[in-house]
Amino acid sequence: MLWVKAFHIIFMTAWFAGLFYLPRLFVHHALTQDQATSERLKIMERKLFFFVLPWAILTLAFGVWMLIAYAWQAYSQNGWLHLKLLLVVILVLYYAYCGKLMLDFQHDRNQRSHVFYRWFNEASVILLFAIVILAVVKPF
């Protein structure tokens, strides 16, 4: 089971790398006035979004594997697990929303400022901190 946990962590790290960078691309895209730069950012955003999709799927698959194999039986009475699972659902919704934002940029429909995307970028950091602390510390 340690191999499963190791791969879960590896895939989670790769997924989060994309989640940290994609909104930064949105920041730059919201600031650009140049059509050529906008087109280049559209390509980068699309490629990054779909590049990390397999890592997201594998993170979730290995997480569910651990949940079924031992975690639910061992920790289902603990509140930290339920909160962690809720935060993972929020993380998946965050990633899906990144996809919606990417499509808005692809179709030149962005309505948000670079300031919004700067703040939006911080959500993935907060989720990472909370999820890792819950998984490692198991505070309640």
CORNORWO-V530400 format. One record per backbone hydrogen bond with DSSP energy under -0.5 kcal/mol. CO is the residue of the C=O (numbers start at 1). NH is the residue of the N-H. E is the energy in kcal/mol with one decimal. If there is no record, write none. Layout:
# CORNORWO-V530400
CO,NH,E  CO,NH,E
This chain:
# CORNORWO-V530400
1,5,-2.3  2,6,-2.6  3,7,-2.6  4,8,-2.3  5,9,-2.3  6,10,-2.4  7,11,-2.8  8,12,-2.2  9,13,-2.3  10,14,-2.0  11,15,-2.4  12,16,-2.6  13,17,-1.9  14,18,-1.5  15,19,-2.1  16,20,-2.3  17,21,-1.6  18,22,-2.8  19,23,-0.6  21,25,-1.9  22,26,-1.7  23,27,-2.0  24,28,-2.0  25,29,-2.6  26,30,-2.8  27,31,-1.2  28,32,-1.3  34,38,-2.3  35,39,-2.5  36,40,-2.0  37,41,-2.6  38,42,-2.2  39,43,-1.7  40,44,-2.3  41,45,-3.0  42,46,-2.3  43,47,-2.6  44,48,-2.6  45,49,-2.8  46,50,-2.2  47,51,-1.9  48,52,-2.1  49,53,-0.6  50,54,-0.6  52,56,-2.3  53,57,-2.4  54,58,-2.8  55,59,-2.4  56,60,-2.3  57,61,-2.7  58,62,-2.6  59,63,-2.0  60,64,-2.7  61,65,-2.2  62,66,-2.2  63,67,-2.4  64,68,-2.8  65,69,-2.8  66,70,-2.4  66,71,-2.5  67,72,-2.3  70,74,-2.4  71,75,-3.0  72,76,-1.9  75,78,-2.3  78,81,-0.6  78,82,-1.0  79,83,-2.4  80,84,-2.6  81,85,-2.6  82,86,-2.1  83,87,-2.5  84,88,-2.1  85,89,-2.1  86,90,-2.2  87,91,-2.4  88,92,-2.4  89,93,-2.2  90,94,-2.4  91,95,-2.4  92,96,-2.4  93,97,-2.4  94,98,-2.2  95,99,-1.7  96,100,-1.8  97,101,-2.8  98,102,-2.6  99,103,-2.1  100,104,-2.1  101,105,-2.3  102,106,-2.6  103,107,-1.9  104,109,-3.8  104,110,-0.5  105,108,-1.7  113,117,-1.6  114,118,-1.9  115,119,-2.1  116,120,-3.1  117,121,-2.1  118,122,-0.7  119,122,-1.0  119,123,-0.6  120,123,-1.2  120,124,-0.6  121,124,-0.5  121,125,-0.7  122,126,-2.2  123,127,-2.5  124,128,-2.3  125,129,-2.5  126,130,-2.5  127,131,-2.8  128,132,-2.6  129,133,-2.5  130,134,-2.4  131,135,-2.4  132,136,-2.6  133,137,-2.6  133,138,-0.9  134,138,-1.0  140,79,-1.2
